[in-house]
Every structure is written in C-alpha cells, then in structure tokens.
C-alpha cells in the first residue's frame, strides 16, 4: 500500500486527524495529544482496510 498522508489539526478540545485522498466517506481519529490523534487515525485506517479492503480506501 502507498504511504498515506495524515493531517492532524489542533482544536480547543484536543487534536483531530484524517487521511488525505480517502474517497469513500470519512475516517477520523482524535486524541488529547498529537500522538494520540495520530495513533487513533492510523487505527481507524487499519480497521477500514481490514473490513472493506484496500481497494475501497483509494
């Protein structure tokens, strides 16, 4: 699988992450820190690919 760019944004109540280039809905992660949001977003991507397949991700 190609590398995935993940955007992490800081908001008043924590951090939110999402992958760029995802076409089929929304994958979002969140956390109180940058690292937590990044890990949660990666976990959400892994979950999506495991359940729906990598072909549906791109």
C-alpha positions as CSV (number, residue, x, y, z in Angstrom):
1,X,0.0,0.0,0.0
2,X,1.2,3.5,-0.7
3,X,2.1,5.9,2.1
4,X,-0.9,7.8,3.5
5,X,-0.7,11.4,4.4
6,X,-2.5,12.1,7.7
7,X,-3.5,15.7,8.7
8,X,-3.6,16.4,12.4
9,X,-5.3,19.6,13.5
10,X,-5.3,21.1,16.9
11,X,-8.6,22.3,18.3
12,X,-9.6,23.8,21.7
13,X,-10.7,20.4,23.0
14,X,-7.8,18.3,21.5
15,X,-6.5,17.0,18.2
16,X,-8.3,15.6,15.2
17,X,-6.7,13.5,12.4
18,X,-7.8,12.4,9.0
19,X,-6.1,10.9,5.9
20,X,-5.8,12.8,2.6
21,X,-7.1,11.1,-0.6
22,X,-9.7,8.9,1.1
23,X,-12.7,8.7,-1.2
24,X,-15.4,6.6,0.4
25,X,-16.8,8.6,3.4
26,X,-14.8,9.7,6.4
27,X,-12.1,8.3,8.5
28,X,-11.3,10.4,11.6
29,X,-9.2,9.9,14.7
30,X,-9.0,12.1,17.8
31,X,-7.0,12.4,21.0
32,X,-5.9,14.8,23.7
33,X,-2.4,14.9,22.2
34,X,-0.9,14.9,18.7
35,X,0.4,11.3,19.2
36,X,-3.0,10.0,20.4
37,X,-4.8,11.5,17.4
38,X,-2.2,10.1,15.0
39,X,-2.4,6.6,16.6
40,X,-6.2,6.7,16.6
41,X,-6.3,7.8,12.9
42,X,-3.9,5.0,12.0
43,X,-6.1,2.6,13.8
44,X,-9.2,3.8,12.0
45,X,-7.4,3.4,8.6
46,X,-6.3,-0.2,9.6
47,X,-9.9,-1.0,10.7
48,X,-11.3,0.3,7.4
49,X,-8.9,-1.6,5.2
50,X,-9.3,-4.8,7.3
51,X,-13.1,-4.7,6.9
52,X,-13.6,-3.2,3.5
53,X,-10.3,-3.9,1.6
54,X,-7.5,-1.6,0.5
55,X,-9.1,-1.2,-3.0
56,X,-12.0,0.8,-1.4
57,X,-9.6,3.0,0.5
58,X,-8.1,4.6,-2.6
